[in-house]
Every structure is written in C-alpha cells, then in structure tokens.
Amino acid sequence: MKTISIKQLHARTGHWVRAARTTPVIVTDRGEKIATLQPHLEPTRPAAVIDWAARKKWMPVSSIDSTVFISEDRDGR
C-alpha cells in the first residue's frame, strides 16, 4: 500500500488514480489517514437459482385459463 499526502494527490491526481488500479493508495492530511483510493471491482452476478427451461418440466400444466380458478375461488367468499 502506498501512502500520499493531499498535496501529492492534488499535484498528480491522474497518476495516483491509475496507480490505485493495482494497489490501494492511502491519502493523508497532516499525517492522519483520511481516504483510500482502491480498485473498482465489478460486482459478480450470482448464478441463476432456477433453470427456467427445466422449470417448465415440473410446473403443472392446465388447459383451463387461470382466471377461471381465481373467479371460482372469489365467488366462494
């Protein structure tokens, strides 16, 4: 890890930002650590929980429109 002052950051901002691609850079103000420049990491997307093609195999299939079931259920109330 590299430590630099605000003055150094101000003088060569582009350099330090590019340097932070590979290793974090700590910025200090009068010797006190105040910030860290670090590489931006893209979040990884989790694998799909459900294989949608396989899901169709185990989902019940009906030739009746689902609105019929819903209407019958609501009429009972």
N, C-alpha and C positions, 0 to 999 in steps of 0.2 A: 504494500500500500504506500502511495506517495502522499506526502503532506505539503500543502502550499498555503501561502497567505492570500488574503483577499486582493492585495496589491498585485501579486503574481498572477492570480486568476484574471484580474482586470486587464493586465498587460497582454496576456496571451490566452484569451478565453478559448478560441478555436482549438489551439494546441491541446489544452487540458481536457476539453470535451472529447476530442478524438482519442486522447490517451486513456480516458475513462472507459473506452470500449473494451479494453482488455483487463484493466485493473482499477479498483476503486481509488478515487482521489479525495483526500480529506482536505477541506478548506478551513483555515483558522483565522480568527480575528484576535490579534494581540496574544497569540499563543493558546487561545481557547478554541476547541473544535466546535464549529457551528454548522457545517454541512458536509455532505458526502456526494460526490459525483460517482455514479456507478452505471454499468451497462444496463440498457433497457432490454429486458427479456420478454419475448412474446409469450403470453400465456398458452400453455398447451391445451388443446381441446381434448376432453375425455372421449374415450371410445364410446360408440353408440351402445346404450344399455340394451336396446331392443333391436333385433334384426327384423326390420319391417317386412321383408319378404317371408321370413319364417313365421312371423306373427299371423299372417293370413291363414296359415295352415291350421292353427289351433283356435282361431276365433270362430265362434258359431256363425253359421250362415243360415239365413232365412229368406224365403221368397216374399214374405209379408213386409210391408213398409213399417218402419219403427213407429211412425205416427199413430198407427192403429193400436199398438201396445200402450203407448202413452195415453191416448184418448180413453181407452178402456180402463186404465188404472185411475185416471182422474174422475171418471164417471162414478166410480165406487165411493167417492167421498161425499 
